[in-house]
Amino acid sequence: MDEPQENLTMKRELGLLDATLLVAGSMIGSGIFIVSSDMLKDVGSSGWLILVWLITGLMTLIAAISYGELSGMFPKAGGQYVYLKEAYNPLIGFLYGWSFFTVIQTGTIAAVAVAFGKFLGYLNEDLGDGNTVFQFTDTFKISAAQLVGIALIILLTYINTRGIKTGKIIQTTFTATKLIALFGLIIFGFLAANSDIWNANWQDAWTMKRHITRIDAGSSADNWVNLVGVSILGAFAAAMVGSIFSSDAWNNVTFIAGEVRNPQRNIGLSLFLGTLIVTLIYIAANVMYISVLPIEQLAFAKDNRIALSVATEVFGTVGTTLIAVMIMVSTFGCDNGLILSGARVYYTMAKDGLFFRKTSVLNKNSVPEFALWIQCVMACILCISGKYGDLLDMISFVVVLFYVLTIIGIFILRKTRPEAERPYKAFGYPVLPALYILMGLTFCTLLIVFKPEYTWPGLIIVLIGLPVYYIWRQLLPAEK
């Protein structure tokens, strides 16, 4: 590890294009290629599937343009952690940072890295999740895909210790590549669309039905149960867990505000452009899916790999290789963005005396190297545990709750700091921010009522942060 340099500052190397590609690249991982299969098991029809993606996209866009005001007010590293600390108090900021480090960011890094390994297994079976390298008990084993994921995290962490410019080159290259590839898949998918399948998929598009068991494709349609009344709301919220996971990490660009040129302008603009691009891609991809294959085949795609089933239908057997390579490119670029940006949150927390002091120091390349490596260790532990997927399902509630708190913070800061400089004001204020708060709280409430198993684990993780905060406050006072 390079010797820390006390007198260095972060370099503003990122322009608007770089920031926009970071937003898009951090959002697009493996989710869009997989989660719609499980979402269809929850809602059972094309209309409801597209509506879930539309609602998620609307929420993401509203949140992104609302965050623009906060990014203009606080154009420095740390992003959402800083916004929460400034709008409320250091405790709320710490609870977000604690959750961010223990599972939100590190769990996402782990999940995306292992997804890279799983799809590498399509090209070389010895490196996939079907190859168990170590087995300790019947339930605890380590696959080659998990080891590949760990190797990827270590590689990308090392690359990002070399400086922001190196990470920027990887992010720009891989994000541009996967955007082109996704556009290509969508276009070729629409060219191969089957009008009979399309019509059949939309024939009963607004009858919500849930599959009562997770069984193999081709099984009887009798396993579907029509939903009515409040059951529809519960199924809708459960389906949104997948779309929200796939649309998350859009706020990662706020964490690196200290390295963006003209952050007061470029952060807010990149949030809007990046989330808009990804939202349009996600909706187009799902419309394409239901134009190529029947709902039953999409819902029961092998291992939930819905894009793989569609690509095989469109391109034949070569589709497997194409999608595997696409997802590897996508997850590689996604993890780079997550690793690059996440470390800046711990850096800022350490400046406030709320993380390991060494994390607040930059190396000779003007990046928080220790923060990168400690994030790497946590993500690798989650890779080995194999529980990152469960944790991410259970943390969706907390992620949205923190988004809601942050947007409420806009209202608080308008009242407590009316004279503060605001180069950019939240578009549609107060209506659109209030709409997001309403939608976010509705989602969280529905999960509490209908899917409590998706809520209490995340809350426990957050609450563990309470005693940690007070212990840390005593041991590590903030920098002067």
N, C-alpha and C positions, 0 to 999 in steps of 0.2 A: 504494500500500500504506500502511495506517495506521502511524503511528509506534509502535514497540514500547514497552510499558510494563513497566518492570522490577519494579514493586511490586504488580502485579495478581496475583490468584489465580483459578483456574477457579471458575465458579459452578455450584452444585448445582441444576440446573433440571429434571432428569429424575426422574420417579417410576417406580413399578413398571410401569404401563401403557406409558409411553414406552420403558422399557428392553426390555420384552417385545416391543413392536412393532419395535424396532430389531433384535432377534435374528431375528424372523420376516422382516422386510423385507430384511435383509442376506442371508439365505439364499435367498429366492425372487427369482430374476432371470429369465433366459430358459431355464435348464437344464431345468426340468420340462416345458417346451413342446417340447423338442427331443431330449434325450439318449436317451430310451427307444428311439428308432428305431435308433440305432447299437448300443445294448445288445442289442436283439433280433437284430441281425446276429451278435453274439457268442454268444448263448445259444440263440436260435432257438425258444423256447417260452414260454408264458405263466407256467407254474409257476416256472421259473428266473428269469424277469424279476421277478416279485413277490418271490421269495426274496432276490434281490440288493438290492432296495429295503428289505426287512425287515431284512436284516443291516446295511445301511448305517444305517438308522434306529436300530437297537439300539446300534450303535457310537456314533452321534452323541449319543443320550440318555445313555449311560453316561459319555461324555466330559464332557457338559454338567454332569451332577450331580456329577461328580468335581471339575470346575473350581470348583464352588461353594465348596469348602473353601479353595482358593487365593485366590479373590476376597475371602473374608472375612478371610484373613490379611493380604492386601496390597490394601486398598481404595483404590488410587490409579491414576492414568493409566498406561497402558503394558501392562496385562494380561499376556499370555503372555510377552512380553519380560521383564517383571519376575519372573514365576514361575521362568523358566529361569535368570535371573541369580542369584536368591536360592537356588534349589535346587542349582545347580552352581557357576557362576562367570561373570564378565562376558563371557568369550569365547563361551560357549554362547549367552548372551542376545544377543550381537552377531550371531552367525551367523544366528540366527532373524531379527533385525531387518534384517540385510543382505538375506536372501532375501525377506523381507516387502516391502522397498522396491524391490528390483530386479525382482521378478516376481509374488510371491504376491498382494499387495494391488493393486499398480499394474496388473499383467496382468489381474486380474479386473475392475478398474475399466474398463480399455480394452475388454475383451471384452463387458462388459455395455453399455457406451456404444455400441459399434458395432452390437450387436444391436438397440438402440433405433433406430439409423439404418436398419438393414436392414428392419425392420418398418414404419418410416415410409414406406419405399419402396412398400409396398402401397397407401398412401393417395396418394402422389405419387411416381411412378416416377423423376422427376428427382433425388429425394433418396435413392434406394436404392442398393444395392450393384451394380446393373446399369449404373449410369451412371459411367463412368470419367472422372474430371475431369483427372487428370494421369497420363501414362504415360512412364516414363523408360526402361524396358527391357521385354522381353517378359514378364518375371516380376515386375517391380516397378512397380506402378501404385497410384494412390490413387483410391478411389471416393468418390462423394458420401456414402455411409453412413459412411465413415471420417471425413470432414470434419464430418458431423453429430455423430458421436461425440465428436470433439474439442471442438466447440462446446458440447455437453452437459456435458462435464467442466469446461470453463472456467466455464460458467454456475453449476453446482452448487458449484464451489470458491468462486466469488465470494460466493454466497449464504451459504455456511458461514463466511466471514470476518466476516459481520455479527453473529455471535453464536450460541451454542448454541440459544437459544430459536427463532430462525428455522429452523435446521436441524431442530429437533424438530417444528415445525409441519408442515413438508414430509414428514418421515418418518412421522409419525402419520397424516396425511391419505392419503398414497399407499399406505401399507401396509394401512390399513383398507380402502381402495378395492379393492386387488388381492385381499385375502382374501375380500371379499364376491363379487368377480367370479369367483374360482376356485371358491368354494363353488357359485355359480350354474352355472358350466360343468359341474361334477361332477354336480350334481342333474339338470340338463337332459340330460346325457349318459346317466345311468342311466335316465331316463324314456324315452329313445330306444333303449335297449339292445335288441339282437336276440338272442333265446334260441338261435336256430340257430347264430349266429356264436359266442356264448358257449360253447355245447356243443362246437362244432368246435375252438375255441381251447384247450379244456381236455381234449380227447380224448387228446392225446399230450403232456400238459403237462410231463412229467418226462424226456423224451428230449432231451438237449442236442445241438444241432447248430449249426454255424457256417457262414455263407455264405462261399464261397471267393473271391468277387470282389464288388466294389461295382458292381452293375448296376442297370438301371432296374426300376421296379416292374412286376410282371406277367410277369417272366421265369420260366423253368422252375424247378420245385422241385428239379430234379436238381443245382442249384448248391449245395444244402445238403449238408454232410458231418456225419454223426453222430460225436459225440465220446465217447470212453471213457477211463477211467483218469485219469492225470495231466493229460491234455489238458483235462478238465473243469475242473480247478483253474485252469489258465491262462486259459481262457475266462471263468471266473467273475471272476477278478481284473481282466481287461481290461474286463469290463462294469462292474465297480465303480468304475473311473476316472470314468465318467460320473455315476454316482449320488453319489459322494463330491464331485465338483466341484459338483453341484447342491445338496448339503447343506452345503457349506463356508460359512465366514464366520459361523457361529453364535457364535463366540467374540469377535466384534467389540465386543460390549457391555463386555467386560472392559477394553478399551482406554480407555473413557471413564468408568471408575470414579470419577475425580476430579470428574465432573459429575453423578453419580447421588446422589439423596438416600438416606440410610441404605444405603450400598453393601454393608455386611456382610450385610444381609438381601436387598436387592432384586436384586443381581447374580446370586446363586445361584438365586433364585426365578425371575427372568426367563429365565435360561438353560434351566431345566427347562420352563417354560411355553412359551417360544418354540419350542424344538426339538420338543416334543411336538406342538404345533399343526401345525408344518410337516411332521413325519414322518407324521402322520395324513392330511394333505392329499396328500402325495406318493403314499402307498400307495393312497388312494382314487382319485386321478387315474389311476394306472396300471391299477387294476382296471376303472375306467370305460373306458379306452382299449380294453381287450381285450373289453369287452362290446359295443362299437359296430362295430369293423372287424376283419376277418381278420388274422392275424399277418403274412401276406405284405404286405398293404397298409400295415400299421403299420411294418414293417421298412424298407419302401422308399417311405415318404412323401417327397414332393418336397422336396429340400434338407433332409431329415431333420426337417421341421416336422410332427411327429406330431400335435400339438394342432390344427394348422390343418386337417389331413385329417379329424380327428374332428369338429371344429366345422362343417366344410362338410357332413359327413354329417348332423349334428344340425340345423343351422340353415339349410342351403342356401347359396347364394352369399353371403348376408350374413354367414356364419360367418367368411369371410376378413377382413372388416372388423372384426368383433367380436374375433377373436383378435389382430389387429394392434394394436388399441387396448389390449387387455388386456396384451399384452407390452410395449407402450410405457409404460403405467402402471407395470407391474411393474419394468421395467428402470430407469425414472426414479427410483422410490423406492429400489430396490436400490443404485444408484450413489450416491445421496445418503447412505445409511447407510455405505457403504464409504468414501466421501470424508471424511465427518464423523469416523469413528472412526479411520481409518488414520493421520491426522496426529498423533494423540495418542501413538502409538508413537515416532515420530521426535522428538517433543517430549521424551519421557522419556529416550530414548537420548542426546539432546543434553545433558540435565542430567547425565548420566554421562560426558560428554566423548567420546561415541561417534557423534556426528553434528554437522553444522554448528552452531556455537555460536548463531547467530541463530535457529535452530529452537527453542531453549529459552525464547524470550521470547514473552509473550502481547501481543496488541494491545489497544487500548482497549476492545474488546468481550469481553476475557478468553478469547480463543481463539488457538491457535498459528498465526497467519496465514502466516508464512514456511513452516512445515511443510506447510500446505495447498497453497501454490503450488508448492513443490518436488515434492510428490507429483503435482500437476497436470502439471507439465512431463514427469515420467517416464512417466506414463500416456499423455500425448499422443504421446510418442516411440514408445511401443509401438503406439499406434493407427496411426501412420504406417507403422511397420515391417510391419504385417500379420501378425506372428509371434506375437501374444498367444495365439492358440488353440493353436498347437503348444507354446508354453512352458507353458501351463496343463496340457495333457495330461502333459507331462514333469515337472511339479512336484508332481503328486499324491503321488508316492512321498515326497518331502521333507516335504510338508504333514503326512501321516500320521506320518512318523517324528518330527517335532517334537511332535505330539500325544502320541505314546507317551512321549517323553522328559519331557514336562511332567507326565504322569500318574505316571511313575516318580518324579518329583520329590515327589509327595505322600508316598510311602514314605520318601524321603530326609529330608524335613522332619519327618516324625513321629519319626524317630530323632535328627536333629541339633538340632531345636528342640521338644522334647516339651512345654515349658512355654509355648510361644507361644499367644496367644489365638486360638481357633478358634470364632467365632460359629456356624459351620455346618461340620459334618463330612461328608465324602464318604459318601453313602448306599451301604450294602452293602460298605463297606471291611472287609477287603481283597479280598473276592471279586470285586466288580464292576470296580474299577479293574484288578485282575489280569486279568480276562477281556478288558477292552479292550486291555491290553498284548499279550496273546496273539493277539487278533484282528488288531490293527494290525501286529504283527511278521509274522504269517502273510501278510497282504496284501502287505507290502513284500517278503517273501521270494519270493512267487509272481511279483511283477513282475520281480524280479531274474532269476529263472530263465526265465520265459516271455516277458516283455516288457522286455528290457534297454533298449530304446530309450526306455522310459518312466522310466528310473532314472538313467542316467549324466548326461544333460544337467542334471538338477536337482542332482545331487551336485557337478558342476563349478561351478555357480553358488554353492553353499554353500562349496566349497573356495576359490574366489576370495576369499571373505570373510576367509580366514585372514591373508594378507599385509596386506589392507586394515585389519584390526583392529590389527595391531601398528604400522602406519604412523600410523593415527589416534590410537592411544594416545600416541605420541610428540609429535604435533602439537597435540592438543587435550586437555589434562588435564581431569579431571572438575571440576565446580564444588565449591567448599568448602561 
